[in-house]
């Protein structure tokens, strides 16, 4: 059985690469943003709450996959 302090140290070392990315990750992700009016954002959030457990990013990826704009 591994010592708790050693386990914490191992996990800590994984994240000592570039800020925000675990050490060893091959893919790099970029943020995409859009500007919408408050009412539109509320409508988007309601739709995401109903169909995607409130996750707008998952909703947007699903829409982009559905329209074959992205493949995964």
N, C-alpha and C positions, 0 to 999 in steps of 0.2 A: 504494500500500500504506500502511496506517495504522500509525503509530508505536505500539509496545507500550504505552508510558506513556499515550498518548492513549486507547487502547482500554480500559485499566484505568480511567481517569478517567470515560469514558462509562458503563461498567458500574456504577461506584461511584455516579454521579449518579442512576441508575435507582432505587437503593435508599435515597435520601435523603428519601423521603416519610415516611409513618407507619412506625413500627417494625414489622418483620415483613411488610410488604406492599410489593411493587415499585411504584414511582411509575407512575401511569397505570392501575393495575388497577381495574376497575369493580366487581367483585364482592368482597364481604367474607365470609370464612368464619368459622364459629364452631365451637368445640370441643364435643364431646359425650362424656361419659364415663359409664361404668357400673361398678358395684361387683360383683365376682364373687369366689368363693372360689378359693384357689390351684389346686385340682384342675380347676375349671371353666376357669380361665385357661389351664392347660396343655392342656386338651382343645381350646379355641378356637385356641390357637397351633398345635397339631398339624394341625387342620383347615385353617387358613390356610396353613401350610407346604405341605400336600399339594395344595391347590387354587388358592391365590392367591399363590404365591411368598413366603409368610410375611407378607403385608401384610394386617393385620386391618382397617384402614380400607377398603381395596378390597373385602374380603369383606363388611363390613357394608353398604357402598353397594350391592353387587350383590344382597344379600338384600332390602334396602329397595326397590330397583328391581323385583325379581322380584314383590314383593307390592304393587307400584304405590303405595307410600307416598311415594316421591319419583320425579321424572320424569327426572332425569339425574344 
